[in-house]
Amino acid sequence: MQNRYQSFAEFYPYYLSEHQNPTCRRLHFIGSLVVLACVVQGLYLQNIVYFGLAIVSGYAFAWVGHFFFEKNKPATFQYPLFSLMGDWLMFWQILLGRVSIRK
Protein backbone atom coordinates (compact mmCIF):
# COMPACT_ATOMS: atom_id res chain seq x y z
CA MET A 1 0.00 0.00 0.00
CA GLN A 2 1.46 3.34 -1.05
CA ASN A 3 1.35 6.18 1.46
CA ARG A 4 -0.84 9.06 0.43
CA TYR A 5 1.45 11.62 2.06
CA GLN A 6 5.05 11.95 0.98
CA SER A 7 6.03 14.60 3.54
CA PHE A 8 5.04 15.70 7.00
CA ALA A 9 4.06 19.11 5.61
CA GLU A 10 1.46 17.36 3.42
CA PHE A 11 0.32 15.14 6.28
CA TYR A 12 -0.15 17.71 9.06
CA PRO A 13 -3.33 19.37 7.70
CA TYR A 14 -4.86 15.88 7.47
CA TYR A 15 -3.68 15.16 11.02
CA LEU A 16 -5.40 18.30 12.32
CA SER A 17 -8.59 17.41 10.43
CA GLU A 18 -8.64 14.10 12.32
CA HIS A 19 -8.43 16.04 15.61
CA GLN A 20 -11.27 18.53 15.33
CA ASN A 21 -13.05 17.59 18.53
CA PRO A 22 -11.77 19.79 21.40
CA THR A 23 -12.02 16.93 23.91
CA CYS A 24 -9.89 14.73 21.66
CA ARG A 25 -7.29 17.49 21.43
CA ARG A 26 -7.37 17.97 25.22
CA LEU A 27 -6.86 14.26 25.77
CA HIS A 28 -3.91 14.26 23.36
CA PHE A 29 -2.43 17.22 25.23
CA ILE A 30 -2.89 15.58 28.64
CA GLY A 31 -1.46 12.32 27.30
CA SER A 32 1.61 14.17 26.03
CA LEU A 33 2.09 15.83 29.42
CA VAL A 34 1.89 12.41 31.09
CA VAL A 35 4.44 11.07 28.59
CA LEU A 36 6.84 13.90 29.45
CA ALA A 37 6.32 13.35 33.20
CA CYS A 38 6.99 9.61 32.84
CA VAL A 39 10.15 10.20 30.80
CA VAL A 40 11.48 12.73 33.33
CA GLN A 41 10.63 10.39 36.21
CA GLY A 42 12.24 7.46 34.40
CA LEU A 43 15.42 9.42 33.82
CA TYR A 44 15.48 10.77 37.38
CA LEU A 45 14.90 7.37 38.98
CA GLN A 46 16.83 5.49 36.29
CA ASN A 47 13.88 3.13 36.00
CA ILE A 48 12.91 1.79 32.59
CA VAL A 49 9.36 0.98 33.75
CA TYR A 50 8.45 4.66 33.41
CA PHE A 51 9.31 4.59 29.72
CA GLY A 52 6.82 1.78 29.20
CA LEU A 53 4.24 3.75 31.18
CA ALA A 54 4.94 6.74 28.94
CA ILE A 55 4.08 4.77 25.82
CA VAL A 56 0.96 3.14 27.28
CA SER A 57 -0.41 6.32 28.81
CA GLY A 58 0.27 8.44 25.73
CA TYR A 59 -1.61 6.07 23.47
CA ALA A 60 -4.38 5.47 26.03
CA PHE A 61 -5.32 9.15 26.24
CA ALA A 62 -5.10 9.61 22.47
CA TRP A 63 -7.11 6.53 21.61
CA VAL A 64 -9.87 7.37 24.09
CA GLY A 65 -10.08 10.73 22.35
CA HIS A 66 -10.37 9.11 18.94
CA PHE A 67 -12.69 6.23 19.71
CA PHE A 68 -15.10 8.01 22.07
CA PHE A 69 -15.03 11.68 21.06
CA GLU A 70 -13.64 12.05 17.55
CA LYS A 71 -15.18 8.74 16.45
CA ASN A 72 -12.41 7.94 14.00
CA LYS A 73 -9.42 5.63 13.68
CA PRO A 74 -6.10 7.08 14.90
CA ALA A 75 -3.69 8.04 12.13
CA THR A 76 -1.04 6.05 14.03
CA PHE A 77 -2.25 2.87 12.36
CA GLN A 78 -1.49 4.10 8.84
CA TYR A 79 1.16 6.79 9.41
CA PRO A 80 3.02 5.94 12.64
CA LEU A 81 5.99 8.31 12.27
CA PHE A 82 4.04 11.25 10.84
CA SER A 83 1.37 10.74 13.51
CA LEU A 84 3.95 10.84 16.31
CA MET A 85 5.42 13.99 14.82
CA GLY A 86 1.91 15.45 14.55
CA ASP A 87 1.21 14.68 18.21
CA TRP A 88 4.20 16.70 19.34
CA LEU A 89 3.67 19.55 16.88
CA MET A 90 0.02 19.84 17.94
CA PHE A 91 1.11 19.73 21.62
CA TRP A 92 3.54 22.57 20.99
CA GLN A 93 0.99 24.56 19.01
CA ILE A 94 -1.58 24.15 21.80
CA LEU A 95 1.01 25.48 24.27
CA LEU A 96 1.60 28.48 22.00
CA GLY A 97 -2.13 29.05 21.47
CA ARG A 98 -1.95 28.32 17.74
CA VAL A 99 -4.24 25.30 18.00
CA SER A 100 -7.35 25.67 20.12
CA ILE A 101 -8.67 23.15 22.63
CA ARG A 102 -11.86 25.15 23.08
CA LYS A 103 -15.16 24.75 21.28
N, C-alpha and C positions, 0 to 999 in steps of 0.2 A: 504494500500500500504506500503510495507516494504522499508525502506530507504536503498539505495545502499551503503552508507558510514556509518560505525559504529563509526568513530572517525574523528576529525578534521584533523589529520595528513594524513588520507586517502583522505579526501575531498579536501585539499588545492591544490594539483596538478591539479585536475579537475577544481577548481575555476580559477586557472591561465590560464588553457587552454580555458576557456570561456571569457578571457580578453586578447586576443592576439593583438587586434587592439590598436595601441598607442594612438589614439584619445579617445577611450573608457577608457583606463587607465588614461589618463589626466583628463577626465571628472570625473571619480571616485575620483581622487586626489583633484580636485577643490571642488567637492561636499563635501568631508570630511573636507576640510579647512573651508568651509562655515558652516558646522555642528558645528565645534569647535568654530568658531566665534559667532554663534548664542547661543551656550551654555554659553560661557563666558559672552556675553551681557545679557543673561537672568539671570544669577547669579548676575551680577553686578547691573542690574536694578531691580532685584527681580520681573521679569515679565515673567509669564508662556507662554506668546504668542511666545517668542523667541524659546522655546522648540518645539512648534508645527512647527515653521518655520524651525527649524533644521531638523526635520523629513521630511517635504515636500521637502526642497531644496536638502537634501542628496539623496533622491530617485529620484528626478527630474533629477539631473545631471547624475546619474548612468543609469537610464532608457533611457535617450536620447542616451547615449553611446551604450547601448545594441541594441535598436531598430533601430537606424540610422547608426551606424558605425560597430558594431560587428555583427549585424543582427542575434541575437539569443535572447532567452528568459532568463531573469535574474534568477540566481540560487535561489534568494530570494523566489520565488514561491514554490520551492520544499524543499529547505533547509534553512529556515529563520535564524536560529541561526548560523549555520556554515557559511552562506553567510555574515552575519554581522561580524563575527569574521574574515573572509577572507578579507572583506573591510578594516578593520583596520590593519591587518597584511600586506596587500599589500601597504597601505598608508605608514606604517612604513618602509617597504622595499624599496619603492620609495625614501623616505627621505634619507635612507642610501645608495642608489645607487645599491641595490641588485636586484631590478626590474626596467627595463628600460621603459621609456615613449617615447623613440625615435624609429624611424623606423630602 
